């Protein structure tokens, strides 16, 4: 094991320890008639989002004072540093507000702009997945592996909400998926990606998210033997705004269906 891997594993262990009190704070507000505010883009935010991010940022700054931070709720600190954390305190605030247990906490550690460690925690479902570059993807002691299904006509496809496709002018893609796949179901936000990384979905198609959403997904997907690709281009950028996650063959087949512009509107 290289010193680089040891450093990443130590960072992962630290982050997992931070999540215990963060999860308790989040669950204190879950299904508890929490007040909802609207941000400038009309996406929802709650006291649970804000408190969780505050806790995580304090821990990062204390444990890794020379690292930068990119956070959804409170902005960025030195985002061009060699090592930068991304923080999404509650991915799926709409699910959280409605009492649906499909929301997650997302953390990643970027090295020179690319995710080298990622964590996806589902507090209400009591599952936490993590991946470290070169060390695989794991959830509760089980190694994660993407599906081996190679035919879209036999695949179970997960998609983001229909409004994400509508707002990004991707409805033709959603319709094509319904026409060509064996089964299409909506599993929004990071939950859907987690199901593709676990291999219980064959591929996940998401036209609308941001760097704090996609950074942990990319490292988890690749360490689970899968692909993370954008709808267009070859960079597999965590900042481009779209993602297809699954095994490489199904990702390739879905990309062939894509023919519309990228996302412009933020989700939560």
C-alpha positions as CSV (number, residue, x, y, z in Angstrom):
1,X,0.0,0.0,0.0
2,X,1.4,3.4,-1.0
3,X,1.6,6.4,1.4
4,X,-0.9,8.1,-0.9
5,X,-3.4,5.2,-0.2
6,X,-2.7,5.3,3.5
7,X,-3.4,9.0,3.6
8,X,-6.7,8.5,1.7
9,X,-7.8,5.7,4.0
10,X,-7.0,7.9,7.0
11,X,-9.1,10.7,5.5
12,X,-11.9,8.2,4.9
13,X,-11.8,6.9,8.5
14,X,-11.9,10.5,9.8
15,X,-14.9,11.4,7.6
16,X,-16.8,8.3,8.7
17,X,-16.3,9.3,12.3
18,X,-17.6,12.7,11.6
19,X,-20.8,11.3,10.1
20,X,-22.0,9.7,13.3
21,X,-22.9,12.9,15.0
22,X,-24.0,14.5,11.7
23,X,-26.4,11.6,11.1
24,X,-27.8,12.0,14.6
25,X,-28.4,15.7,13.9
26,X,-30.1,15.1,10.6
27,X,-32.3,12.3,11.9
28,X,-33.4,14.6,14.8
29,X,-35.2,16.7,12.2
30,X,-36.4,13.9,9.9
31,X,-40.2,13.4,9.9
32,X,-40.4,16.1,12.5
33,X,-42.3,18.9,10.7
34,X,-39.1,20.8,9.8
35,X,-39.4,24.3,8.4
36,X,-38.4,24.7,4.7
37,X,-36.8,27.8,3.2
38,X,-36.3,28.4,-0.5
39,X,-33.0,29.4,-1.8
40,X,-32.5,31.9,-4.6
41,X,-33.0,29.2,-7.2
42,X,-36.2,28.0,-5.5
43,X,-34.6,24.8,-4.3
44,X,-35.4,23.9,-0.7
45,X,-33.1,24.0,2.3
46,X,-33.7,23.2,6.0
47,X,-32.0,23.7,9.3
48,X,-30.8,20.1,9.0
49,X,-29.0,20.9,5.8
50,X,-27.3,23.9,7.3
51,X,-26.4,22.3,10.6
52,X,-25.0,19.2,9.0
53,X,-22.7,21.2,6.6
54,X,-21.6,23.4,9.5
55,X,-20.5,20.4,11.5
56,X,-18.7,18.8,8.5
57,X,-16.9,22.0,7.6
58,X,-15.7,22.5,11.2
59,X,-14.3,18.9,11.3
60,X,-12.6,19.4,7.9
61,X,-11.0,22.6,8.9
62,X,-9.8,21.2,12.3
63,X,-8.4,17.9,10.9
64,X,-7.1,19.2,7.5
65,X,-6.5,22.9,7.8
66,X,-4.5,23.0,4.6
67,X,-7.4,21.5,2.5
68,X,-10.0,23.5,0.6
69,X,-13.7,23.0,0.8
70,X,-16.5,23.2,-1.8
71,X,-19.9,23.1,-0.1
72,X,-23.5,23.4,-1.3
73,X,-24.9,25.6,1.4
74,X,-22.0,27.8,2.5
75,X,-19.8,28.2,-0.5
76,X,-16.1,27.5,-1.1
77,X,-12.8,27.9,0.8
78,X,-9.7,27.7,-1.3
79,X,-11.2,25.5,-4.0
80,X,-8.0,25.5,-6.1
81,X,-5.8,23.8,-3.5
82,X,-4.2,20.4,-4.2
83,X,-6.6,18.7,-1.8
84,X,-10.3,19.9,-1.6
85,X,-13.3,18.4,0.1
86,X,-16.8,18.5,-1.4
87,X,-19.8,18.6,0.9
88,X,-23.4,18.0,0.2
89,X,-25.0,17.8,3.7
90,X,-28.4,16.4,2.4
91,X,-28.7,15.3,-1.2
92,X,-32.4,14.9,-1.8
93,X,-33.8,17.6,0.5
94,X,-37.2,17.2,-1.2
95,X,-37.2,13.6,-0.1
96,X,-36.0,14.5,3.4
97,X,-38.8,17.1,3.8
98,X,-41.5,14.7,2.6
99,X,-40.3,12.0,5.0
100,X,-38.9,9.7,2.3
101,X,-35.8,7.9,3.5
102,X,-33.9,8.2,0.2
103,X,-31.8,11.3,1.0
104,X,-28.0,11.0,1.5
105,X,-25.0,12.8,2.9
106,X,-22.2,13.1,0.3
107,X,-18.5,13.7,0.9
108,X,-15.5,13.5,-1.3
109,X,-11.8,14.4,-1.3
110,X,-10.5,15.8,-4.5
111,X,-6.8,15.5,-5.4
112,X,-6.0,18.1,-8.1
113,X,-9.6,18.3,-9.1
114,X,-10.3,14.6,-9.3
115,X,-12.1,12.5,-6.6
116,X,-9.7,10.2,-4.8
117,X,-12.0,9.3,-2.0
118,X,-15.8,9.4,-1.7
119,X,-18.5,8.6,0.8
120,X,-22.3,8.2,0.2
121,X,-24.2,7.8,3.5
122,X,-28.0,7.0,3.7
123,X,-28.8,8.0,7.3
124,X,-32.4,6.8,7.3
125,X,-31.5,3.5,5.8
126,X,-28.4,3.1,8.0
127,X,-26.1,2.3,5.1
128,X,-22.8,4.0,4.2
129,X,-20.7,3.3,1.1
130,X,-17.1,4.5,0.6
131,X,-14.5,4.2,-2.0
132,X,-10.7,5.0,-2.0
133,X,-8.7,5.1,-5.2
134,X,-7.2,1.7,-5.7
135,X,-8.9,0.2,-2.7
136,X,-12.4,-0.7,-4.1
137,X,-15.9,0.4,-3.2
138,X,-17.5,-0.9,0.0
139,X,-20.8,-0.8,1.9
140,X,-21.1,-2.2,5.4
141,X,-18.3,-4.6,4.8
142,X,-19.5,-5.8,1.4
143,X,-17.5,-5.0,-1.7
144,X,-19.6,-3.3,-4.3
145,X,-19.7,-4.3,-8.0
146,X,-21.8,-2.8,-10.8
147,X,-24.2,-5.0,-12.8
148,X,-22.9,-7.3,-15.6
149,X,-26.0,-6.8,-17.8
150,X,-24.9,-5.9,-21.3
151,X,-28.2,-5.3,-23.1
152,X,-30.3,-2.2,-22.6
153,X,-33.3,-4.2,-23.8
154,X,-32.9,-6.4,-20.7
155,X,-31.8,-3.7,-18.3
156,X,-33.4,-2.0,-15.3
157,X,-32.7,1.7,-15.7
158,X,-32.8,4.3,-12.9
159,X,-33.5,7.9,-13.8
160,X,-33.7,11.2,-12.1
161,X,-37.1,12.9,-11.7
162,X,-38.9,13.8,-14.9
163,X,-38.6,17.5,-14.2
164,X,-34.8,17.2,-14.5
165,X,-35.2,15.9,-18.0
166,X,-37.9,18.5,-18.9
167,X,-35.9,21.4,-17.5
168,X,-32.8,20.4,-19.4
169,X,-34.6,19.6,-22.6
170,X,-33.9,15.9,-22.4
171,X,-37.4,14.5,-22.6
172,X,-36.6,12.7,-25.8
173,X,-33.9,10.8,-24.0
174,X,-36.3,9.8,-21.2
175,X,-38.8,8.6,-23.7
176,X,-36.1,6.6,-25.6
177,X,-35.1,4.9,-22.3
178,X,-38.7,3.9,-21.6
179,X,-39.0,2.6,-25.1
180,X,-35.8,0.6,-25.2
181,X,-35.1,-0.6,-21.7
182,X,-36.8,-3.5,-20.0
183,X,-37.8,-1.4,-17.0
184,X,-37.3,2.3,-16.1
185,X,-37.9,3.6,-12.6
186,X,-37.3,6.9,-10.9
187,X,-34.7,6.7,-8.1
188,X,-33.7,10.3,-7.6
189,X,-30.5,11.9,-6.4
190,X,-27.5,9.9,-5.1
191,X,-29.8,7.0,-4.1
192,X,-30.3,6.0,-7.7
193,X,-26.5,6.2,-8.3
194,X,-25.9,4.1,-5.3
195,X,-28.2,1.4,-6.6
196,X,-26.3,1.3,-9.9
197,X,-23.0,1.2,-8.0
198,X,-24.4,-1.7,-5.9
199,X,-25.5,-3.4,-9.1
200,X,-29.2,-3.7,-8.3
201,X,-29.9,-1.2,-11.0
202,X,-28.1,-1.8,-14.3
203,X,-27.5,1.9,-15.1
204,X,-28.5,5.3,-13.7
205,X,-29.2,8.3,-16.0
206,X,-29.0,11.8,-14.4
207,X,-29.3,15.0,-16.5
208,X,-29.0,17.5,-13.6
209,X,-26.5,17.7,-10.7
210,X,-23.4,19.5,-9.5
211,X,-19.8,18.8,-8.4
212,X,-20.8,18.0,-4.8
213,X,-23.3,15.4,-6.1
214,X,-21.0,13.8,-8.7
215,X,-17.6,13.8,-7.0
216,X,-18.3,10.9,-4.6
217,X,-20.4,9.1,-7.3
218,X,-17.5,9.0,-9.8
219,X,-14.9,7.4,-7.5
220,X,-17.5,5.0,-6.1
221,X,-18.6,3.9,-9.6
222,X,-15.1,3.4,-10.9
223,X,-13.9,1.5,-7.8
224,X,-17.0,-0.7,-8.2
225,X,-15.8,-1.7,-11.6
226,X,-18.1,0.6,-13.5
227,X,-18.1,3.7,-15.6
228,X,-19.0,7.3,-14.8
229,X,-19.5,9.4,-18.0
230,X,-21.1,12.6,-19.0
231,X,-23.8,12.7,-21.7
232,X,-21.4,14.3,-24.2
233,X,-17.6,14.5,-24.5
234,X,-14.8,12.3,-23.1
235,X,-13.7,14.1,-20.0
236,X,-16.1,12.4,-17.5
237,X,-16.2,15.7,-15.6
238,X,-17.7,16.0,-12.2
239,X,-18.6,19.7,-13.0
240,X,-20.3,19.2,-16.4
241,X,-23.8,18.6,-14.9
242,X,-24.8,15.2,-16.3
243,X,-23.9,11.6,-15.5
244,X,-24.5,8.0,-16.6
245,X,-23.4,5.4,-14.1
246,X,-23.2,1.6,-14.6
247,X,-21.1,-0.9,-16.4
248,X,-19.1,0.5,-19.4
249,X,-21.2,-1.3,-22.0
250,X,-24.6,0.0,-20.8
251,X,-23.2,3.5,-20.3
252,X,-22.0,3.4,-23.9
253,X,-25.5,2.3,-25.1
254,X,-27.2,5.1,-23.1
255,X,-24.8,7.7,-24.4
256,X,-25.8,6.8,-28.0
257,X,-29.4,7.9,-27.1
258,X,-28.3,11.4,-26.0
259,X,-28.8,14.3,-28.3
260,X,-29.9,17.4,-26.2
261,X,-28.1,20.3,-24.4
262,X,-26.7,20.0,-20.9
263,X,-28.3,21.1,-17.6
264,X,-28.7,24.7,-16.5
265,X,-30.9,24.5,-13.4
266,X,-30.0,23.3,-10.0
267,X,-31.6,20.5,-8.1
268,X,-31.7,19.8,-4.4
